[in-house]
Amino acid sequence: MSAIVLEQADRLFQQHVNKNLLTEADGGKWPAPLWKALEDAGLPLALVPEAAGGVGLAPGTVGSLIRRAAFYSVPLPLAETIVANRLWADAGGDPLDGTATLAPVNPQDCLVATPSDGGVVLRGTAHNVPWGMQASTTLLYARDGSGRGVLCRTLPAKVLPKKTRRNIAYEPRDEMCFDGVELAANNVRLAPDYLGTDGLLAFGAAIRAQQMIGGMERCMDYALAYANERVQFGRAIGKFQAVQHMLAVAAGHFAAASAAADALFEFERLGDDTLSVAIAKSRCGEAAGLVAAVCHQVHGAMGFTQEHPLHFATRRLWAWRDECGSESYWQARIGSMICAAGGESFWPLLTDGGMPPRPNLTARE
């Protein structure tokens, strides 16, 4: 089943995603036919259990699907919609309509939900919300007056956009103000127990880790193909030891990052375990910077032109490594978790065996 789903997704991406579509998306055009094809294939509901109206794919298959979408630089919030649908379903909600995004996914952001007649009133600002004003639904994590976590579903029309922004890949990353946004009770649900004080941050970071794997794979494919095609001094540049060495270093970092990201497949929703997410996001971020640099160096001047498609992948890598917490942020979190658990717990923590009781490691420092 996994192989069939991924093969069909690959065909769909190959059919719809090309240089013209990506260029138009860079200019702000919404690729409606592509999203319609994704919906028709059931991909936005990939992680939702069948009993809740979804497709019920395994986490590993969904992670691979997110990677393939990133491999083709799909300019849509497919990954955010997949995860948002699962989180909302776990809270007892029906499948979300259209595209969805997650907020807040910035480490410093926090939203407050104050009870009101028949619902809640939201307060706070979320920065760098992926496709914040373009997505049909925004799934929010907030805390109510008693400190409980709640999931809120809202529409962009209810929100005041403080600033409309784009990242270096020209993907929308809006700053959204939720002060005074009123939501009816049917749009508010208690957050599932697995959502700790980090809220949606870990899930956003898990998405970015998987996407960076797909983006790096694309860059490596471009670099290897170019190294075997480009002839200099009478032979392909891929025959030169210096070029081979650079590609080997990049491949080593890609393999290590892939292993770290693969560890998230062990969890039902990809972002359940904060430590695993922290390791994956920080390792993938480190690798993404190096792989992008090597692949541009292999391409030489050609790799810095608009004509070559390499930039669609590398610009996304540069953006994704900083979003939902940079590698330095998550490395600091890893250090805090290890210190909180104590030195005697370090090895059991790494090997996932017999971890003794320890404090809540998802809490902010």
Salt bridges, closest charged atoms under 4 A:
GLU7 OE2 - ARG11 NH1 3.16
ASP10 OD1 - ARG68 NE 2.98
GLU24 OE1 - LYS29 NZ 3.59
ASP26 OD2 - ARG315 NH2 2.85
ASP40 OD2 - LYS36 NZ 2.93
GLU80 OE2 - ARG208 NH1 2.96
ASP90 OD1 - ARG86 NE 2.91
ASP90 OD2 - ARG269 NH1 3.14
ASP109 OD1 - HIS127 ND1 2.83
ASP144 OD2 - ARG148 NE 2.91
GLU171 OE1 - ARG173 NH2 2.89
GLU171 OE2 - ARG316 NE 3.33
GLU175 OE2 - HIS127 NE2 3.61
GLU175 OE2 - LYS162 NZ 3.76
GLU175 OE1 - ARG165 NH2 3.57
ASP198 OD2 - ARG333 NH2 2.86
GLU217 OE2 - ARG68 NH1 3.51
ASP262 OD1 - ARG67 NH2 2.69
GLU268 OE2 - ARG86 NH2 2.46
GLU268 OE1 - ARG269 NH1 3.57
ASP272 OD1 - ARG269 NE 3.12
GLU286 OE1 - ARG283 NH1 3.81
GLU323 OE2 - ARG173 NE 2.87
GLU323 OE1 - ARG208 NE 2.86
GLU327 OE2 - ARG321 NH2 2.30
GLU365 OE2 - ARG333 NE 3.08
